[in-house]
Amino acid sequence: MSDLRYLDKARLDALDAAYFQARRPFPWINPEALLTPAAFQTLYETLPDLELFEKNFGVERKYGQQSHDRYALDYRPDLPLEAPWHEFVTELNGPVYTAFLTRMLGVRSVSLSCHWHYTPNGCSVSPHCDAKRKLGSHIFYFNTDKDWDPSWGGETLVLESEHRLEPSSAPTLDAFKRITASEAIGNRSLLFARTDHSWHAVREIHCPPQALRKVFILVIEPGAAWWRKL
């Protein structure tokens, strides 16, 4: 394993859990540089090849929401990836990041799964709340100003409705009174907690044929200790 450390512990420690948990319409934060500059550049340069991904297009969603079209790749230890990505996932499952997540989410333990999404022109993510089994998600963005123009879109939208919407519904963006776009270029990420009103989406992307919106997503679920207690 290399000597490179991927997470900037000082920046993780500086994030205020009380501020995060009190945010509306649900807990979310869009920090910059949680990865060290060297780590971000290394991971950016060694992103998985598209040939490893599965096509995920036209899949019917549970509540009638529009299909979330993209190329998808779930992380496995045996994937033929460059070494930095395996090292990064190992660090994410270590004590520093685990302590960060439990502090921010106000829980005792967590477990992680992770995957990449590469999204081409014409695709979008319709408004939705994540599955109830999740505590939250942490999205790391991996586009830079060298390969992505912000006018093409790709930002995760934090959505707030004037009236309560059922998570099992399929609203359009018109149903939300306030739409806040995250910063999604460079060394940025978006951490949010799953609630019954944690609505989020991505507008249809308009980019050249060769461009792809690239994200690495950590799915945060209750840890083993929670399941034993249950």
N, C-alpha and C positions, 0 to 999 in steps of 0.2 A: 504494500500500500504506500502511496506517495505521502510526502510531508504536507501536502496541500490541505488546508482546512477550509471547508466550504462556507459554513455559516459564520456570520459576524456576531459573536456572542454579545458584544457591547450594545449593538443595535437591537438585538432581541431583548436584552434586559431593560433597555430604555423605553420599550413600548408599555404603555399604561393599561393594565387590565381593566381597571374601573372605567376608564374612558371608553375602551372597546366595548365592554358589556352594556354601557349606558347608551350607546349610539342607537339612533333610530333611522329607518324603520326596524332594523335588527342589527345585532353586533357585526361590524365589519371595519376593516382597516386596510389601507392601500399603501404600505410602506415602500420606501426605496432602499435598495442596497442591503437587504438582509443577507445576501451572499457577498462575500468579499469581491472586489473588482477582478482579481485574478481567477477566482472560482467561477464567476459568471462567464468570463471570457472562455475559460477552458470548457465549461459545459456547453456553451453556445457553439463552439467549434467542433464538438464531438457529439452533437445531437444524433439520435438514431436515424438511420437511412429509411426513407419512405417505403422501401421494399419489405421492411419488417412489419408494416402496418396492415391491418385488415380494413377493408372498405365497410363503412357503416353509413349507408345511405338508404333513405326510404323506409326506415324502420318505424312501425306504428308504435306510438307511445301509449302508456297505460290509460291516460285520461283524455285522449283525443288531441293532445297537443301536437303541433307541427313537428315533423321528424327533425332530429338534431343531426344533420349530415356532417360527417367528417371522417378522416382516417384515424383509427384508434390502435393503440398498442398498450397492453397491460404489462407492467414490470414483472419479471421473473428473474431469479438469480442466475438462471442458465441462458438468458438472452445473450446473443453475440454483440455486446455493446463495448464501446471503449471503456477502459478501466475507470476513468473519473466518474462515470455515472453509477457504477456499482459502489464506488467509494462514497459518493454523495448519499445514496440510499442508506448505506450502512450508518453514516453520520446522522441522518434523519431519524433513525431508530435508536440513537444513542441518548445519553442522559441530558445533554444540553437542550436539544430540540424538544424532547419529551417534557422537560420541566417548563419550557416556554409554553407549549400547548396546554398543559394542565393548568398553568397559572392564568392564561388568557381565557380559557373556556370555563374555568371554575369547576374542574372535575378532578378525580383522584388518579385516573389512569386512562390511557388511550391506546388504540391500535391503529396502524396505518396500512392502507393499500395505495398504490400509485399507478398512474398511467399518463401517456402522452396523447394529445389530440393535435392533429394537423388539419387545418380547415382551408379549403380552396374557395375560389371565387363563387359567389352566388349562394353560399350557405349561411345559415343563421342558427341561433339557439333561441327557441321560443320561450316566453315567460314560464317559469316553473319554480316550485320548491323541491328541494332534494328529498330523497326517501327518509322516512322517519327513523330508520336505523342509524343515520349519520348524526354525529355531533357537529360536523362542519366540514369545510374544505379549505385548502390553501392552494391557490393557483399561482404558479411561477410563470411569468411571461418570458418568452425567448425569441422575440423579434427586436431588432435594433433599427436605427435610422439608415443603416446600410442595406437592409432588405425589406423595409416596410415603411410606407407612407401613412401617417395617421389618418389622412383623408379616406383611406380604404376601409376604415372601421376596425373591428376586432376587440374593442373595449368591452369588458363585462359591465353590464348595466345593473345598478342597484335600484330596485323599483319600490315605490311607495304608493299604495292605493288609498283613496279617500274612504272606501268602505271595505269591510273585511271580505276577503275572497277565500273560498275553500281551496286548500292545497290540491284537492282532487278535481279541480276545474281547469279550463284551458283558455284563460283570458288572452287578449291581444295587448300590445303595448298601449293602445288607446285607453285601456282600463286604469292606467296608473297616472296619478296627478303629478308625481315628481319622479324624474328619471335622472340618476346621477351616474355619469360614466367614469369608470376607473382609468387611471393612467396605466398604459399597457405596453409602452415602448422602453426598451433597456432593462436595467436591473430592478424591475418592479415586481411586486406580488400582491395578491388579494387574499386576505384571510377573512372568512366569515363563519358565523355560527348558524347552524340549521335551526329554524323555528317554523311554525305554521304560517308565518308571513315573510319568510326570507326569499321573496321573489327576486329572481335575477334572469338576465337574458343577454344575448348578443345580437345586434342588428345584422341584417344581411350584409355580407362582406362584398365589396366591389374592388377587386384587385386584379393585376395582370395574371394571365394563365399560369405562369411559372411560380407565382408567389404563394406562400402558405402561412396562415396564422398558426403559430406554434406555442403550445402551452404544456406544462408539466403539472399535473394535478395530484395533490395528496388528499385522499378521502380519509377523514378522521372519524373513527367509530369508538364506542366504549371499549376499554381495555379488558384483558382477561380477568383481572381482579373483580371488575364490575359484574362480569358474567357469572363468576363463581358465587358472588354474593347473592345474585338473583336466584 
